[in-house]
Amino acid sequence: MVTTLVAIGTFILGLVLGALGGVYYLRNKMQNMTMSDTEIATMAKGMGMNLNQKQLAQIQRRMKNAQSNQSKTKATAKKQPTKSPKK
């Protein structure tokens, strides 16, 4: 009886920890993801758009800006002190 409960508990714990580990891994992978010009152009063609070099450069610039803004937002969110309620 006790052995069965321990086995079930271990299985559930393994599922939870595996799911949390997978989410952490995928989040880090997505944040550090970069795309080349050919990958962007292929994705755009899949959506029915043909991009020229100027448009590709603009998209890459926007992706870099978005990525740097995300890291800045996370850094400032960690550094902000908590506000105490006014009396």
C-alpha positions as CSV (number, residue, x, y, z in Angstrom):
1,M,0.0,0.0,0.0
2,V,2.7,2.5,1.1
3,T,4.9,1.5,-1.9
4,T,2.1,2.2,-4.3
5,L,1.4,5.6,-2.8
6,V,5.1,6.5,-3.0
7,A,5.3,5.3,-6.6
8,I,2.3,7.4,-7.6
9,G,3.6,10.5,-5.7
10,T,7.0,10.1,-7.3
11,F,5.4,9.9,-10.7
12,I,3.3,13.0,-10.2
13,L,6.3,14.9,-8.8
14,G,8.3,13.8,-11.9
15,L,5.6,15.1,-14.2
16,V,5.4,18.5,-12.5
17,L,9.1,19.0,-12.4
18,G,9.5,17.9,-16.0
19,A,6.8,20.3,-17.1
20,L,8.4,23.2,-15.2
21,G,11.8,22.3,-16.6
22,G,10.4,22.2,-20.2
23,V,8.8,25.6,-19.8
24,Y,12.0,27.1,-18.4
25,Y,14.1,25.6,-21.3
26,L,11.7,26.7,-24.0
27,R,11.4,30.3,-22.6
28,N,15.2,30.6,-22.6
29,K,15.5,29.2,-26.1
30,M,12.8,31.6,-27.4
31,Q,14.4,34.6,-25.8
32,N,17.8,33.9,-27.4
33,M,16.4,33.0,-30.8
34,T,17.8,34.9,-33.8
35,M,16.7,34.6,-37.4
36,S,18.7,35.1,-40.5
37,D,17.5,37.0,-43.6
38,T,16.7,33.7,-45.5
39,E,14.6,32.5,-42.6
40,I,12.6,35.7,-42.4
41,A,12.1,35.8,-46.1
42,T,10.9,32.2,-46.1
43,M,8.5,32.9,-43.4
44,A,7.2,36.0,-45.2
45,K,6.7,34.0,-48.4
46,G,4.8,31.5,-46.4
47,M,2.4,34.3,-45.4
48,G,2.2,35.5,-49.1
49,M,4.5,38.5,-48.9
50,N,7.7,39.2,-50.9
51,L,10.2,41.3,-49.0
52,N,13.0,43.4,-50.5
53,Q,16.3,44.0,-48.8
54,K,15.1,47.2,-47.1
55,Q,12.1,45.5,-45.6
56,L,14.3,42.6,-44.4
57,A,16.6,45.1,-42.7
58,Q,13.7,46.9,-41.1
59,I,12.3,43.6,-39.7
60,Q,15.6,42.6,-38.3
61,R,16.0,46.0,-36.6
62,R,12.5,45.7,-35.1
63,M,13.3,42.2,-33.8
64,K,16.6,43.4,-32.2
65,N,14.8,46.4,-30.6
66,A,12.0,44.2,-29.2
67,Q,14.6,41.8,-27.8
68,S,16.6,44.6,-26.1
69,N,13.4,46.2,-24.8
70,Q,12.4,42.9,-23.2
71,S,15.7,42.5,-21.4
72,K,15.6,46.2,-20.3
73,T,12.0,45.7,-18.9
74,K,13.0,42.6,-17.0
75,A,16.1,44.4,-15.5
76,T,14.1,47.4,-14.4
77,A,11.3,45.2,-13.0
78,K,13.8,43.4,-10.8
79,K,15.4,46.7,-9.6
80,Q,12.2,48.6,-8.7
81,P,11.7,49.0,-5.0
82,T,8.3,48.2,-3.6
83,K,6.2,51.2,-2.6
84,S,4.9,51.4,0.9
85,P,1.3,52.6,1.3
86,K,0.7,56.2,2.3
87,K,-0.6,56.7,5.8
